[in-house]
Amino acid sequence: MLATGEPRGGGRWHARATRDFALAIGRFKTLATTIAAPRRVRVTVGVEQGSPFAARSFLNEATRVLRLYAERYGEYPWSTYSLAVMRDYEEINGTALPASVRNRIGEPMSFWAAHDFETMRLGLHVQSAQALAALGSASTVNCALWAFVVRNAYRTTSPDDLLAALEPFPDARQKLSARGAHF
C-alpha cells in the first residue's frame, strides 16, 4: 500500500495539512531514498507488479523534479512523497466499463458512493483516463495536465479550469461531455 503522508504501521498513515489524499493498493516493487528539497524528504516509488516500467527511473525523475521545484518555488512542505506507478495505460484504454457508469464521469460523489469500489474505479478513474487518452497524443495531454496543475496549485478548481488547460484540443469539451463531464 502507498498513501499520502507518513506510514505509522499496521496499515495506518498520517498526513498533515494536505488538501488531497491518495491511496494505492496492490503488489508493488518499491524503491525509496531521502533527498534534500531543501528539507529532508523521503521519496518512495512503487511500481505495480506486471508493469513494464523500472522503479529506478521513476525514483530518479521524482527526486530530480522535487529538487527542481524546491529551487524554483521553495521547499517541499512535507516529509514524504510517494508515487504509485500502475501497469501500462495501454491496458487501461481497452478496459470495459460497466453500463451503469458508462458516460457518467461528471456525476457528483453521491452518485459514485452508491457503487462498490471496483465499479467506481472503472467508471470514474479508468473512464476519465480513457477520455483524456481519446483527446490526442499522450505527450500533449500530459503537457496540458501539467499546465493545469501548475496554474491551479493550492486552489479549488472547476471543470472549466480543466477545459481551459485542454485548449490544445479544440474538441475537448465535446469529447469529455460525451463521457458525461459537465462544463
C-alpha positions as CSV (number, residue, x, y, z in Angstrom):
1,M,0.0,0.0,0.0
2,L,1.2,3.5,-0.8
3,A,-0.5,6.6,0.5
4,T,-0.2,10.3,1.1
5,G,1.7,11.0,4.3
6,E,3.9,9.0,6.7
7,P,3.3,5.3,7.3
8,R,2.5,4.7,11.0
9,G,2.5,0.9,10.8
10,G,-0.4,-1.6,10.7
11,G,-1.8,-0.1,7.5
12,R,-2.2,3.4,9.1
13,W,-0.9,6.6,7.6
14,H,-0.7,10.2,8.9
15,A,-0.8,13.3,6.7
16,R,-0.9,16.8,8.0
17,A,-2.0,20.0,6.2
18,T,-2.8,18.2,2.8
19,R,-5.6,19.2,0.5
20,D,-5.9,15.8,-1.1
21,F,-5.2,12.2,-0.1
22,A,-4.3,9.4,-2.4
23,L,-4.1,5.6,-1.7
24,A,-2.9,2.9,-4.0
25,I,-3.3,-0.8,-3.0
26,G,-1.6,-3.5,-4.9
27,R,1.5,-5.6,-5.3
28,F,4.3,-3.1,-5.7
29,K,8.1,-3.3,-6.1
30,T,9.2,-0.2,-4.1
31,L,12.4,1.8,-4.0
32,A,13.0,4.8,-1.7
33,T,15.6,7.4,-0.9
34,T,15.8,10.5,1.1
35,I,16.7,13.8,-0.5
36,A,17.1,17.5,0.4
37,A,14.4,19.7,-1.1
38,P,15.8,21.6,0.9
39,R,14.4,19.9,4.0
40,R,14.6,16.1,4.2
41,V,12.0,14.3,2.1
42,R,11.6,10.5,2.0
43,V,10.7,9.7,-1.7
44,T,9.1,6.3,-2.3
45,V,8.2,4.9,-5.7
46,G,6.1,1.7,-6.0
47,V,5.7,0.0,-9.4
48,E,2.8,-2.3,-9.8
49,Q,3.6,-5.9,-10.4
50,G,3.4,-6.7,-14.1
51,S,4.3,-3.1,-15.2
52,P,7.0,-2.8,-17.8
53,F,8.4,0.3,-16.1
54,A,11.5,0.4,-14.0
55,A,11.1,1.8,-10.4
56,R,14.6,3.3,-10.6
57,S,13.8,5.6,-13.5
58,F,10.7,6.9,-11.7
59,L,12.6,7.4,-8.5
60,N,15.4,9.3,-10.3
61,E,12.9,11.5,-12.1
62,A,10.7,12.2,-9.0
63,T,13.8,13.2,-7.0
64,R,15.1,15.4,-9.8
65,V,11.7,17.2,-10.2
66,L,11.3,17.7,-6.4
67,R,14.7,19.3,-6.2
68,L,14.0,21.5,-9.3
69,Y,10.6,22.7,-7.9
70,A,12.2,23.4,-4.5
71,E,14.8,25.6,-6.2
72,R,12.2,27.4,-8.2
73,Y,9.3,27.7,-5.8
74,G,10.6,27.0,-2.3
75,E,11.0,24.0,-0.1
76,Y,8.7,20.9,-0.5
77,P,6.5,21.3,2.6
78,W,6.0,17.6,3.5
79,S,8.4,15.0,4.8
80,T,7.3,12.3,2.3
81,Y,6.5,11.9,-1.3
82,S,5.0,8.7,-2.7
83,L,4.4,7.8,-6.3
84,A,2.4,4.7,-7.4
85,V,3.2,3.6,-11.0
86,M,0.4,1.4,-12.3
87,R,0.6,-1.0,-15.2
88,D,0.8,0.3,-18.7
89,Y,-2.1,2.7,-19.6
90,E,-2.5,0.9,-22.9
91,E,-4.2,-1.8,-20.9
92,I,-6.5,0.8,-19.3
93,N,-7.6,2.1,-22.7
94,G,-9.1,-1.3,-23.6
95,T,-10.8,-1.9,-20.2
96,A,-14.5,-2.5,-20.5
97,L,-16.8,-0.2,-18.4
98,P,-20.0,-1.3,-16.6
99,A,-23.1,0.1,-18.4
100,S,-24.3,1.6,-15.1
101,V,-21.5,4.1,-15.0
102,R,-20.6,4.5,-18.7
103,N,-20.5,8.2,-19.8
104,R,-21.1,9.4,-16.2
105,I,-17.7,10.9,-15.2
106,G,-19.2,14.2,-14.3
107,E,-21.6,12.9,-11.7
108,P,-21.4,14.1,-8.1
109,M,-19.9,11.9,-5.3
110,S,-23.4,11.0,-4.1
111,F,-23.8,9.0,-7.4
112,W,-20.4,7.3,-7.0
113,A,-20.9,6.5,-3.3
114,A,-23.8,4.2,-4.3
115,H,-21.3,1.9,-6.2
116,D,-18.8,-0.6,-5.0
117,F,-15.1,0.3,-5.1
118,E,-14.4,-1.6,-8.4
119,T,-17.3,-0.1,-10.2
120,M,-16.3,3.3,-9.0
121,R,-12.7,2.8,-10.0
122,L,-13.7,1.7,-13.5
123,G,-16.4,4.3,-14.1
124,L,-14.6,7.3,-12.6
125,H,-10.9,6.7,-12.8
126,V,-10.4,4.4,-15.7
127,Q,-13.1,6.1,-17.8
128,S,-11.5,9.5,-17.1
129,A,-8.1,8.2,-18.2
130,Q,-9.8,6.8,-21.4
131,A,-11.5,10.1,-22.1
132,L,-8.2,12.0,-21.8
133,A,-6.4,9.5,-24.0
134,A,-9.1,10.0,-26.6
135,L,-8.1,13.7,-27.0
136,G,-4.9,13.0,-28.8
137,S,-1.2,12.3,-28.2
138,A,-0.2,11.3,-24.7
139,S,2.6,13.8,-24.6
140,T,0.3,16.7,-25.4
141,V,-2.3,15.5,-22.9
142,N,0.4,15.2,-20.3
143,C,1.7,18.7,-21.1
144,A,-1.9,20.1,-20.8
145,L,-2.4,18.4,-17.5
146,W,0.9,19.6,-16.2
147,A,-0.1,23.2,-17.1
148,F,-3.4,22.6,-15.3
149,V,-1.6,21.6,-12.1
150,V,0.9,24.5,-12.3
151,R,-1.8,27.1,-12.9
152,N,-4.1,25.7,-10.2
153,A,-1.8,24.5,-7.5
154,Y,-3.2,25.2,-4.0
155,R,-6.6,26.3,-5.1
156,T,-10.0,24.8,-5.7
157,T,-10.7,24.2,-9.4
158,S,-13.8,23.7,-11.6
159,P,-14.3,21.6,-14.7
160,D,-13.9,24.8,-16.7
161,D,-10.4,25.2,-15.3
162,L,-9.6,21.8,-16.8
163,L,-11.2,22.7,-20.1
164,A,-9.0,25.8,-20.2
165,A,-5.9,23.7,-19.8
166,L,-7.0,21.4,-22.6
167,E,-7.0,24.3,-25.0
168,P,-4.7,22.4,-27.5
169,F,-7.6,20.1,-28.1
170,P,-10.4,22.1,-29.7
171,D,-12.9,19.2,-29.4
172,A,-12.1,18.6,-25.7
173,R,-15.5,19.9,-24.5
174,Q,-17.4,17.7,-26.9
175,K,-15.3,14.5,-26.3
176,L,-15.4,14.9,-22.5
177,S,-19.1,15.8,-22.5
178,A,-19.8,12.6,-24.4
179,R,-18.3,10.8,-21.4
180,G,-20.5,12.6,-19.0
181,A,-18.4,15.6,-18.0
182,H,-20.3,18.8,-17.1
183,F,-18.9,22.2,-18.1
